[in-house]
Amino acid sequence: MDPQDLLRGLHTKNDSKIVLLVGDGLGGLPQQPGGKTELETAATPNLDKLAKEGVLGSSIPVFPGISPGSGPGHLGLFGYDPIKYLIGRGALEATGIGFELQPGDVAIRANFCTLDADGKISDRRAGRIPTEESAPLAIKLREVSIPGIELFVEPVKEHRFVIVLRGEGLEDDVDDTDPQATGVPPLTPTANTPGSKKTAEVCREFLKQAFELLKDEKKANGCTLRGIAAKPSLPSYEEVYGLKAAAIAVYPMYKGLARLVGMDIVGDAKTLDEQMEVLKENWDKYDFFFIHFKYTDSTGEDGNFEAKTKRTEELDTCVPKIMELGPAVFICTGDHSTPAMLASHSWHPVPTLLWAENCRTDPCEAFGEAECLKGGLGQFEAKFLMSLALANAGRLGKFGA
């Protein structure tokens, strides 16, 4: 049974507040056997204090052994079965920047990349080209023209941009062109169904023209396509949980995820301190707050253990500002693990901390992977996190007679 079907009939109203703080890619691995992970190495006195007062566990984003993308990882945290609700990254990015997708549109998340003289990828993110350099290049790609297709190209952030295709006969089952590796050329857009052949052809033509337009660039002389997707339809937070929800995120993709489940996007924060100001300003207006912190993931993907540790410490600094507002429930977790030693998303369960005034505590002394394995929440599927949050906030009625 989908837990949302049950929660629709059980949720109740009160004045309690729930805060979900997501350190993207929070989980990690030690650099050597018997060592500490990034989270365990980091000095996190505020999270450690709440770990002693609350309860810990390890969440499984999708399914044991599966390394999730950020989309499925967050959907699980939001209580949506990530296997049932498949959302392409393109739709997330487009929605995140406020692009109004129409039925039949196909949205694509694109990355600028660096190609060597042989046409092989030497940097999948074009050296994380700054936005002020990448945005004009995305706008330049609006020169691409494909008969019968209305084409939208929108800058996003750093190496990312969005493409939206609008026209007759477009379907979204087309493979990504990012090989997820360097030293190899970009892949060719390939349709997986007969109905997606036209979309694949359009993507091939777009790339042909785009590479010609970018050929003289030093950093971003190529691009890859990811998450080719149509507009999805999901039930809202208000409908399923009875919560008026707000999202405080910096990156468009996470704003898009939140918007798709009916959250309001509040503020225009660029830093963690600014996110805390937005939280304080909107505290009386919402029941639920999703706060997203990206940099524990990006440093992990860069393979930089020390940098991820420092970013984890930065995340810890915002906790007192949240707690002084008086949430009934505070949760800190990640959408997936991104160990620096792997420099990629991984399948490892994600450390999770739940603090509430009436939660059943456990003997754990600090917030880290090893302690979470001993925690009272045990290992659980991420899609059940919202029912735990609602219960601890006194927002769930009794099931059955």
C-alpha positions as a Python dict, from the first residue, in 0.01 Angstrom:
ca = {
    (1, 'M'): (0, 0, 0),
    (2, 'D'): (123, 348, -81),
    (3, 'P'): (169, 519, 259),
    (4, 'Q'): (23, 838, 115),
    (5, 'D'): (-313, 666, 65),
    (6, 'L'): (-321, 594, 438),
    (7, 'L'): (-198, 937, 549),
    (8, 'R'): (-466, 1119, 349),
    (9, 'G'): (-726, 988, 589),
    (10, 'L'): (-526, 1020, 911),
    (11, 'H'): (-366, 1364, 909),
    (12, 'T'): (-496, 1623, 1153),
    (13, 'K'): (-439, 1995, 1201),
    (14, 'N'): (-254, 2173, 1481),
    (15, 'D'): (-5, 2458, 1519),
    (16, 'S'): (311, 2246, 1522),
    (17, 'K'): (602, 2318, 1288),
    (18, 'I'): (821, 2062, 1111),
    (19, 'V'): (1166, 2142, 971),
    (20, 'L'): (1343, 1908, 727),
    (21, 'L'): (1709, 2007, 683),
    (22, 'V'): (1864, 1818, 392),
    (23, 'G'): (2239, 1801, 358),
    (24, 'D'): (2255, 1681, -1),
    (25, 'G'): (2469, 1367, -31),
    (26, 'L'): (2525, 1375, 346),
    (27, 'G'): (2628, 1012, 392),
    (28, 'G'): (2988, 912, 337),
    (29, 'L'): (3258, 652, 388),
    (30, 'P'): (3589, 646, 577),
    (31, 'Q'): (3907, 702, 380),
    (32, 'Q'): (4051, 380, 519),
    (33, 'P'): (3903, 76, 697),
    (34, 'G'): (3816, 157, 1055),
    (35, 'G'): (3837, 531, 998),
    (36, 'K'): (3574, 800, 1023),
    (37, 'T'): (3339, 929, 755),
    (38, 'E'): (3314, 1295, 659),
    (39, 'L'): (3017, 1341, 894),
    (40, 'E'): (3198, 1165, 1179),
    (41, 'T'): (3515, 1367, 1120),
    (42, 'A'): (3332, 1700, 1113),
    (43, 'A'): (3287, 1903, 1430),
    (44, 'T'): (2907, 1914, 1459),
    (45, 'P'): (2830, 2003, 1822),
    (46, 'N'): (2477, 2121, 1749),
    (47, 'L'): (2369, 1811, 1561),
    (48, 'D'): (2545, 1592, 1818),
    (49, 'K'): (2345, 1758, 2097),
    (50, 'L'): (2019, 1687, 1916),
    (51, 'A'): (2133, 1331, 1847),
    (52, 'K'): (2159, 1275, 2224),
    (53, 'E'): (1814, 1425, 2278),
    (54, 'G'): (1647, 1267, 1975),
    (55, 'V'): (1658, 942, 1782),
    (56, 'L'): (1880, 826, 1496),
    (57, 'G'): (1849, 584, 1208),
    (58, 'S'): (1953, 515, 851),
    (59, 'S'): (1723, 576, 558),
    (60, 'I'): (1721, 382, 233),
    (61, 'P'): (1633, 630, -44),
    (62, 'V'): (1491, 390, -303),
    (63, 'F'): (1578, 24, -254),
    (64, 'P'): (1874, -156, -93),
    (65, 'G'): (2176, -144, -321),
    (66, 'I'): (2037, 128, -548),
    (67, 'S'): (2234, 451, -594),
    (68, 'P'): (1969, 720, -640),
    (69, 'G'): (1974, 1047, -826),
    (70, 'S'): (1878, 1362, -642),
    (71, 'G'): (1522, 1349, -778),
    (72, 'P'): (1431, 1004, -643),
    (73, 'G'): (1628, 1076, -327),
    (74, 'H'): (1427, 1385, -244),
    (75, 'L'): (1094, 1237, -347),
    (76, 'G'): (1151, 960, -93),
    (77, 'L'): (1221, 1216, 179),
    (78, 'F'): (901, 1397, 83),
    (79, 'G'): (709, 1071, 128),
    (80, 'Y'): (655, 990, -240),
    (81, 'D'): (745, 641, -358),
    (82, 'P'): (1038, 715, -593),
    (83, 'I'): (970, 402, -794),
    (84, 'K'): (605, 496, -850),
    (85, 'Y'): (675, 862, -924),
    (86, 'L'): (951, 881, -1181),
    (87, 'I'): (1045, 1241, -1256),
    (88, 'G'): (1313, 1333, -1504),
    (89, 'R'): (1576, 1585, -1412),
    (90, 'G'): (1482, 1807, -1702),
    (91, 'A'): (1132, 1864, -1567),
    (92, 'L'): (1279, 1940, -1225),
    (93, 'E'): (1525, 2196, -1356),
    (94, 'A'): (1268, 2365, -1578),
    (95, 'T'): (1012, 2386, -1300),
    (96, 'G'): (1281, 2504, -1061),
    (97, 'I'): (1361, 2813, -1265),
    (98, 'G'): (991, 2892, -1295),
    (99, 'F'): (942, 2772, -1652),
    (100, 'E'): (577, 2682, -1704),
    (101, 'L'): (582, 2345, -1875),
    (102, 'Q'): (283, 2265, -2093),
    (103, 'P'): (137, 1921, -2166),
    (104, 'G'): (344, 1764, -2442),
    (105, 'D'): (659, 1963, -2364),
    (106, 'V'): (985, 1775, -2321),
    (107, 'A'): (1234, 1932, -2079),
    (108, 'I'): (1605, 1851, -2073),
    (109, 'R'): (1870, 1924, -1813),
    (110, 'A'): (2190, 2008, -2002),
    (111, 'N'): (2548, 2043, -1881),
    (112, 'F'): (2826, 2234, -2048),
    (113, 'C'): (3134, 2015, -2073),
    (114, 'T'): (3491, 2036, -2198),
    (115, 'L'): (3594, 1827, -2499),
    (116, 'D'): (3952, 1749, -2595),
    (117, 'A'): (4092, 1754, -2948),
    (118, 'D'): (3954, 1404, -3009),
    (119, 'G'): (3601, 1498, -2905),
    (120, 'K'): (3631, 1313, -2575),
    (121, 'I'): (3508, 1462, -2248),
    (122, 'S'): (3790, 1594, -2031),
    (123, 'D'): (3563, 1769, -1779),
    (124, 'R'): (3194, 1677, -1742),
    (125, 'R'): (3109, 2014, -1584),
    (126, 'A'): (3335, 2248, -1783),
    (127, 'G'): (3541, 2320, -1474),
    (128, 'R'): (3222, 2421, -1290),
    (129, 'I'): (3218, 2729, -1510),
    (130, 'P'): (3073, 3028, -1319),
    (131, 'T'): (2721, 3138, -1402),
    (132, 'E'): (2834, 3475, -1535),
    (133, 'E'): (3030, 3288, -1806),
    (134, 'S'): (2783, 3008, -1875),
    (135, 'A'): (2464, 3215, -1900),
    (136, 'P'): (2571, 3401, -2219),
    (137, 'L'): (2662, 3066, -2375),
    (138, 'A'): (2320, 2923, -2298),
    (139, 'I'): (2161, 3230, -2455),
    (140, 'K'): (2386, 3184, -2758),
    (141, 'L'): (2240, 2836, -2805),
    (142, 'R'): (1902, 2996, -2873),
    (143, 'E'): (2039, 3036, -3226),
    (144, 'V'): (1976, 2664, -3280),
    (145, 'S'): (1682, 2622, -3516),
    (146, 'I'): (1493, 2298, -3581),
    (147, 'P'): (1193, 2290, -3820),
    (148, 'G'): (862, 2214, -3649),
    (149, 'I'): (1003, 2262, -3300),
    (150, 'E'): (966, 2558, -3069),
    (151, 'L'): (1291, 2560, -2875),
    (152, 'F'): (1358, 2726, -2538),
    (153, 'V'): (1708, 2745, -2389),
    (154, 'E'): (1737, 2888, -2038),
    (155, 'P'): (2047, 2944, -1821),
    (156, 'V'): (2033, 2782, -1478),
    (157, 'K'): (2347, 2790, -1261),
    (158, 'E'): (2716, 2727, -1326),
    (159, 'H'): (2749, 2452, -1590),
    (160, 'R'): (2375, 2377, -1601),
    (161, 'F'): (2112, 2497, -1844),
    (162, 'V'): (1765, 2385, -1950),
    (163, 'I'): (1625, 2301, -2292),
    (164, 'V'): (1251, 2272, -2351),
    (165, 'L'): (1119, 2121, -2675),
    (166, 'R'): (764, 2204, -2783),
    (167, 'G'): (603, 2046, -3087),
    (168, 'E'): (388, 1762, -3213),
    (169, 'G'): (475, 1399, -3149),
    (170, 'L'): (737, 1440, -2877),
    (171, 'E'): (781, 1175, -2609),
    (172, 'D'): (1044, 1161, -2339),
    (173, 'D'): (1192, 810, -2333),
    (174, 'V'): (1535, 904, -2467),
    (175, 'D'): (1868, 807, -2310),
    (176, 'D'): (2104, 1064, -2159),
    (177, 'T'): (2414, 1163, -2354),
    (178, 'D'): (2633, 1210, -2045),
    (179, 'P'): (2849, 894, -2018),
    (180, 'Q'): (2918, 973, -1650),
    (181, 'A'): (3290, 941, -1724),
    (182, 'T'): (3579, 1132, -1877),
    (183, 'G'): (3805, 1014, -2156),
    (184, 'V'): (3510, 908, -2372),
    (185, 'P'): (3291, 1104, -2616),
    (186, 'P'): (2934, 1210, -2534),
    (187, 'L'): (2676, 944, -2608),
    (188, 'T'): (2429, 969, -2894),
    (189, 'P'): (2065, 1045, -2805),
    (190, 'T'): (1884, 713, -2846),
    (191, 'A'): (1509, 650, -2832),
    (192, 'N'): (1388, 360, -2620),
    (193, 'T'): (1039, 351, -2772),
    (194, 'P'): (902, 416, -3121),
    (195, 'G'): (715, 719, -2987),
    (196, 'S'): (1040, 880, -2874),
    (197, 'K'): (1222, 858, -3207),
    (198, 'K'): (1131, 1213, -3307),
    (199, 'T'): (1260, 1349, -2977),
    (200, 'A'): (1589, 1162, -3021),
    (201, 'E'): (1625, 1306, -3372),
    (202, 'V'): (1559, 1658, -3242),
    (203, 'C'): (1818, 1608, -2968),
    (204, 'R'): (2078, 1491, -3219),
    (205, 'E'): (2017, 1795, -3436),
    (206, 'F'): (2033, 2026, -3135),
    (207, 'L'): (2370, 1884, -3032),
    (208, 'K'): (2506, 1907, -3385),
    (209, 'Q'): (2426, 2277, -3404),
    (210, 'A'): (2526, 2343, -3042),
    (211, 'F'): (2872, 2190, -3085),
    (212, 'E'): (2927, 2410, -3388),
    (213, 'L'): (2827, 2721, -3191),
    (214, 'L'): (3053, 2625, -2899),
    (215, 'K'): (3357, 2493, -3087),
    (216, 'D'): (3578, 2796, -3018),
    (217, 'E'): (3511, 2809, -2643),
    (218, 'K'): (3795, 2703, -2415),
    (219, 'K'): (3601, 2569, -2117),
    (220, 'A'): (3254, 2494, -2248),
    (221, 'N'): (3307, 2367, -2602),
    (222, 'G'): (3045, 2093, -2571),
    (223, 'C'): (2736, 1990, -2380),
    (224, 'T'): (2553, 1679, -2265),
    (225, 'L'): (2182, 1609, -2219),
    (226, 'R'): (2034, 1449, -1908),
    (227, 'G'): (1695, 1368, -1760),
    (228, 'I'): (1485, 1409, -2074),
    (229, 'A'): (1136, 1434, -1929),
    (230, 'A'): (775, 1539, -1973),
    (231, 'K'): (577, 1732, -1713),
    (232, 'P'): (478, 1503, -1422),
    (233, 'S'): (170, 1514, -1200),
    (234, 'L'): (196, 1451, -825),
    (235, 'P'): (-45, 1491, -532),
    (236, 'S'): (31, 1796, -318),
    (237, 'Y'): (159, 1821, 39),
    (238, 'E'): (-163, 1993, 138),
    (239, 'E'): (-372, 1709, -6),
    (240, 'V'): (-170, 1421, 137),
    (241, 'Y'): (-42, 1560, 467),
    (242, 'G'): (-259, 1861, 540),
    (243, 'L'): (54, 2075, 553),
    (244, 'K'): (116, 2420, 414),
    (245, 'A'): (475, 2371, 304),
    (246, 'A'): (760, 2602, 209),
    (247, 'A'): (1093, 2532, 41),
    (248, 'I'): (1408, 2735, 105),
    (249, 'A'): (1659, 2624, -157),
    (250, 'V'): (1935, 2784, -360),
    (251, 'Y'): (1959, 2555, -663),
    (252, 'P'): (1674, 2548, -917),
    (253, 'M'): (1641, 2171, -934),
    (254, 'Y'): (1543, 2149, -568),
    (255, 'K'): (1304, 2437, -604),
    (256, 'G'): (1153, 2242, -892),
    (257, 'L'): (1112, 1928, -684),
    (258, 'A'): (945, 2125, -409),
    (259, 'R'): (715, 2309, -648),
    (260, 'L'): (603, 1981, -808),
    (261, 'V'): (477, 1853, -471),
    (262, 'G'): (295, 2177, -397),
    (263, 'M'): (543, 2362, -178),
    (264, 'D'): (576, 2738, -202),
    (265, 'I'): (924, 2861, -295),
    (266, 'V'): (1005, 3136, -47),
    (267, 'G'): (1285, 3391, -60),
    (268, 'D'): (1578, 3415, -297),
    (269, 'A'): (1858, 3312, -62),
    (270, 'K'): (2206, 3251, -198),
    (271, 'T'): (2378, 3146, 125),
    (272, 'L'): (2295, 2938, 431),
    (273, 'D'): (2276, 3251, 647),
    (274, 'E'): (2029, 3403, 403),
    (275, 'Q'): (1826, 3081, 410),
    (276, 'M'): (1800, 3116, 788),
    (277, 'E'): (1674, 3472, 748),
    (278, 'V'): (1408, 3353, 504),
    (279, 'L'): (1307, 3080, 749),
    (280, 'K'): (1265, 3333, 1031),
    (281, 'E'): (1068, 3574, 811),
    (282, 'N'): (823, 3301, 706),
    (283, 'W'): (798, 3104, 1030),
    (284, 'D'): (442, 3204, 1110),
    (285, 'K'): (314, 3142, 756),
    (286, 'Y'): (382, 2769, 710),
    (287, 'D'): (356, 2432, 884),
    (288, 'F'): (649, 2259, 712),
    (289, 'F'): (987, 2386, 594),
    (290, 'F'): (1226, 2208, 357),
    (291, 'I'): (1575, 2360, 373),
    (292, 'H'): (1826, 2239, 116),
    (293, 'F'): (2206, 2257, 145),
    (294, 'K'): (2388, 2150, -172),
    (295, 'Y'): (2755, 2162, -88),
    (296, 'T'): (2791, 1837, 105),
    (297, 'D'): (2708, 1671, -227),
    (298, 'S'): (2918, 1878, -467),
    (299, 'T'): (3232, 1840, -253),
    (300, 'G'): (3168, 1466, -231),
    (301, 'E'): (3131, 1445, -608),
    (302, 'D'): (3461, 1631, -639),
    (303, 'G'): (3625, 1357, -431),
    (304, 'N'): (3734, 1610, -168),
    (305, 'F'): (3701, 1453, 177),
    (306, 'E'): (3833, 1757, 364),
    (307, 'A'): (3607, 2001, 178),
    (308, 'K'): (3301, 1784, 242),
    (309, 'T'): (3393, 1771, 610),
    (310, 'K'): (3417, 2152, 621),
    (311, 'R'): (3084, 2191, 444),
    (312, 'T'): (2925, 1951, 694),
    (313, 'E'): (3055, 2173, 973),
    (314, 'E'): (2902, 2472, 795),
    (315, 'L'): (2567, 2293, 785),
    (316, 'D'): (2586, 2239, 1161),
    (317, 'T'): (2612, 2613, 1226),
    (318, 'C'): (2254, 2678, 1115),
    (319, 'V'): (2099, 2436, 1362),
    (320, 'P'): (2075, 2677, 1661),
    (321, 'K'): (1900, 2934, 1442),
    (322, 'I'): (1640, 2673, 1350),
    (323, 'M'): (1591, 2543, 1702),
    (324, 'E'): (1548, 2887, 1858),
    (325, 'L'): (1230, 2922, 1649),
    (326, 'G'): (1080, 2627, 1837),
    (327, 'P'): (996, 2353, 1585),
    (328, 'A'): (798, 2059, 1718),
    (329, 'V'): (997, 1828, 1491),
    (330, 'F'): (1344, 1876, 1346),
    (331, 'I'): (1492, 1629, 1099),
    (332, 'C'): (1839, 1632, 947),
    (333, 'T'): (1927, 1382, 678),
    (334, 'G'): (2041, 1353, 317),
    (335, 'D'): (1875, 1252, -5),
    (336, 'H'): (2151, 996, -65),
    (337, 'S'): (2513, 930, 25),
    (338, 'T'): (2797, 1085, -175),
    (339, 'P'): (3123, 948, -33),
    (340, 'A'): (3426, 1151, -135),
    (341, 'M'): (3623, 830, -184),
    (342, 'L'): (3378, 728, -460),
    (343, 'A'): (3323, 1082, -595),
    (344, 'S'): (2966, 986, -682),
    (345, 'H'): (2626, 905, -539),
    (346, 'S'): (2621, 568, -368),
    (347, 'W'): (2383, 303, -237),
    (348, 'H'): (2479, 338, 129),
    (349, 'P'): (2200, 411, 380),
    (350, 'V'): (2176, 776, 479),
    (351, 'P'): (2229, 901, 835),
    (352, 'T'): (1906, 1044, 976),
    (353, 'L'): (1836, 1244, 1293),
    (354, 'L'): (1486, 1308, 1424),
    (355, 'W'): (1434, 1537, 1721),
    (356, 'A'): (1094, 1596, 1877),
    (357, 'E'): (966, 1688, 2220),
    (358, 'N'): (803, 1348, 2266),
    (359, 'C'): (1021, 1118, 2056),
    (360, 'R'): (1148, 792, 2207),
    (361, 'T'): (1521, 853, 2249),
    (362, 'D'): (1801, 601, 2202),
    (363, 'P'): (2151, 567, 2355),
    (364, 'C'): (2329, 734, 2061),
    (365, 'E'): (2579, 1004, 2154),
    (366, 'A'): (2660, 1177, 1824),
    (367, 'F'): (2534, 1220, 1468),
    (368, 'G'): (2731, 992, 1238),
    (369, 'E'): (2694, 680, 1029),
    (370, 'A'): (2815, 433, 1295),
    (371, 'E'): (2587, 580, 1561),
    (372, 'C'): (2294, 586, 1320),
    (373, 'L'): (2334, 212, 1265),
    (374, 'K'): (2264, 171, 1639),
    (375, 'G'): (1976, 419, 1645),
    (376, 'G'): (1619, 361, 1748),
    (377, 'L'): (1477, 433, 1402),
    (378, 'G'): (1675, 142, 1258),
    (379, 'Q'): (1701, 117, 881),
    (380, 'F'): (1386, 235, 708),
    (381, 'E'): (1270, 335, 362),
    (382, 'A'): (1288, 712, 318),
    (383, 'K'): (927, 725, 200),
    (384, 'F'): (820, 659, 562),
    (385, 'L'): (1003, 964, 698),
    (386, 'M'): (702, 1193, 656),
    (387, 'S'): (474, 965, 858),
    (388, 'L'): (733, 972, 1138),
    (389, 'A'): (746, 1351, 1116),
    (390, 'L'): (368, 1386, 1126),
    (391, 'A'): (332, 1144, 1415),
    (392, 'N'): (595, 1321, 1625),
    (393, 'A'): (426, 1653, 1548),
    (394, 'G'): (92, 1520, 1676),
    (395, 'R'): (-55, 1547, 1328),
    (396, 'L'): (-173, 1187, 1277),
    (397, 'G'): (-492, 1033, 1408),
    (398, 'K'): (-543, 670, 1505),
    (399, 'F'): (-572, 401, 1238),
    (400, 'G'): (-862, 162, 1282),
    (401, 'A'): (-1110, 111, 1563),
}
